[in-house]
């Protein structure tokens, strides 16, 4: 069927809507809205990601940012790597330690790690350890980004 992915009973359009909603809201709301179960939403997200994820997103990285976010009342963490050039998240994995970021460097390989010029990250020692080990030539930008200056209105 040209209007559906292999191994699914849903149309590409339905799966596109479900995948879009996963970036905007929680799974429970999606399940109620689309009338499918929790596991189905997960499988749809995996299929759409496998088909639509740009395979060249990790090519040509020069300046990256590394940070972690938490979910589940700060008990679970997700490490995210952002390409400053495209301003997009290019890689993510559960965890917030040096081993998690080591996996990113394993995925991109030593040649791509040698091409990194700048890595911005927070002051945590775990990320610094991994960057120092895999990309020692990269300039470490661990200082906060200054806030944008706002203009003050002149009184009339």
C-alpha positions as CSV (number, residue, x, y, z in Angstrom):
1,X,0.0,0.0,0.0
2,X,1.6,3.3,-1.1
3,X,-0.3,5.3,1.5
4,X,1.0,3.3,4.5
5,X,4.4,2.3,5.9
6,X,5.4,-1.4,5.8
7,X,4.1,-3.3,8.8
8,X,1.4,-0.9,9.9
9,X,-2.4,-0.6,9.6
10,X,-2.3,3.2,9.7
11,X,-1.9,5.6,6.9
12,X,1.1,7.8,6.6
13,X,-1.0,10.9,7.3
14,X,-2.4,9.4,10.5
15,X,1.1,8.5,11.6
16,X,2.4,12.0,10.7
17,X,-0.3,13.5,12.9
18,X,0.5,11.1,15.8
19,X,4.2,11.8,15.5
20,X,3.7,15.6,15.4
21,X,1.5,15.4,18.5
22,X,4.2,13.5,20.4
23,X,6.4,16.6,20.1
24,X,3.6,18.8,21.5
25,X,1.8,16.9,24.2
26,X,1.8,13.8,26.4
27,X,1.0,10.3,25.3
28,X,-2.2,10.0,27.3
29,X,-3.7,13.0,25.6
30,X,-2.7,11.6,22.2
31,X,-4.2,8.2,23.0
32,X,-7.5,9.9,23.9
33,X,-7.5,12.2,20.9
34,X,-6.6,9.6,18.3
35,X,-8.3,6.6,20.1
36,X,-5.3,4.3,20.0
37,X,-3.4,2.7,22.9
38,X,-0.2,3.9,24.6
39,X,2.1,1.3,22.9
40,X,0.7,2.1,19.5
41,X,1.8,5.7,19.9
42,X,5.3,4.6,20.8
43,X,5.5,2.3,17.8
44,X,4.3,5.0,15.5
45,X,6.9,7.4,16.8
46,X,9.6,4.8,16.2
47,X,8.5,4.2,12.6
48,X,8.2,7.8,11.7
49,X,11.5,8.6,13.3
50,X,13.2,5.8,11.4
51,X,11.8,7.0,8.1
52,X,12.0,10.7,8.5
53,X,15.2,11.2,10.6
54,X,17.9,12.9,8.5
55,X,20.8,10.5,8.2
56,X,23.2,13.4,7.5
57,X,22.3,15.3,10.7
58,X,25.6,14.4,12.3
59,X,27.8,15.2,9.2
60,X,29.8,18.4,9.2
61,X,29.4,19.3,12.9
62,X,31.7,22.2,13.8
63,X,30.0,23.9,16.8
64,X,27.8,22.0,19.2
65,X,26.0,22.5,22.5
66,X,25.5,19.8,25.1
67,X,23.0,20.0,27.9
68,X,20.6,17.7,29.9
69,X,17.0,18.0,30.7
70,X,15.1,16.1,33.4
71,X,11.7,14.5,33.5
72,X,9.8,12.5,36.1
73,X,10.3,14.9,38.9
74,X,14.0,15.2,38.2
75,X,14.8,11.5,38.5
76,X,15.5,10.8,34.8
77,X,17.7,12.8,32.5
78,X,18.1,13.1,28.8
79,X,21.4,14.4,27.3
80,X,20.9,16.5,24.1
81,X,23.4,17.6,21.6
82,X,22.6,20.7,19.5
83,X,24.2,21.8,16.2
84,X,24.7,25.6,16.6
85,X,24.9,26.0,12.9
86,X,21.5,24.5,12.1
87,X,20.0,25.3,15.5
88,X,18.6,21.8,15.8
89,X,19.0,19.0,18.2
90,X,21.0,16.3,16.4
91,X,21.3,13.6,19.0
92,X,19.8,12.6,22.3
93,X,20.1,9.7,24.8
94,X,18.9,8.9,28.3
95,X,21.4,9.7,31.0
96,X,23.6,12.6,32.1
97,X,27.1,11.2,32.7
98,X,30.3,11.0,30.7
99,X,29.4,7.6,29.4
100,X,26.3,9.0,27.8
101,X,28.2,11.7,25.9
102,X,30.9,9.1,25.1
103,X,28.2,7.3,23.1
104,X,27.7,10.4,21.0
105,X,31.4,10.6,20.2
106,X,31.3,6.8,19.3
107,X,28.4,7.5,16.9
108,X,30.1,10.4,15.1
109,X,33.5,8.7,15.1
110,X,37.0,10.1,15.8
111,X,37.3,11.9,12.5
112,X,34.2,14.0,13.1
113,X,35.1,14.6,16.7
114,X,38.5,16.0,15.4
115,X,36.5,18.5,13.3
116,X,34.7,20.1,16.3
117,X,35.9,23.6,16.9
118,X,33.5,24.7,19.7
119,X,31.6,22.8,22.4
120,X,29.3,24.8,24.7
121,X,28.1,23.1,27.9
122,X,27.3,23.7,31.5
123,X,29.9,23.5,34.3
124,X,29.3,19.8,35.1
125,X,32.5,17.7,35.2
126,X,30.9,14.7,33.4
127,X,30.5,16.4,30.0
128,X,33.9,18.2,30.3
129,X,35.6,14.9,30.9
130,X,34.1,13.3,27.8
131,X,34.8,16.4,25.6
132,X,38.4,16.6,26.8
133,X,38.9,12.9,26.1
134,X,37.3,12.8,22.6
135,X,37.7,16.4,21.3
136,X,40.6,18.0,23.1
137,X,41.0,20.6,20.3
138,X,37.5,22.0,20.8
139,X,37.2,25.4,22.5
140,X,35.2,24.8,25.7
141,X,32.5,27.4,26.0
142,X,31.2,27.0,29.6
143,X,30.3,30.5,30.3
144,X,26.7,31.7,30.3
145,X,25.3,33.4,27.2
146,X,24.6,37.1,27.9
147,X,21.0,38.3,27.9
148,X,19.8,40.3,25.0
149,X,19.7,44.0,25.9
150,X,16.3,45.5,25.8
151,X,15.6,49.1,24.7
152,X,14.1,51.4,27.2
153,X,11.3,53.6,26.0
154,X,12.0,57.3,26.3
155,X,9.4,59.3,28.2
156,X,7.2,61.6,26.1
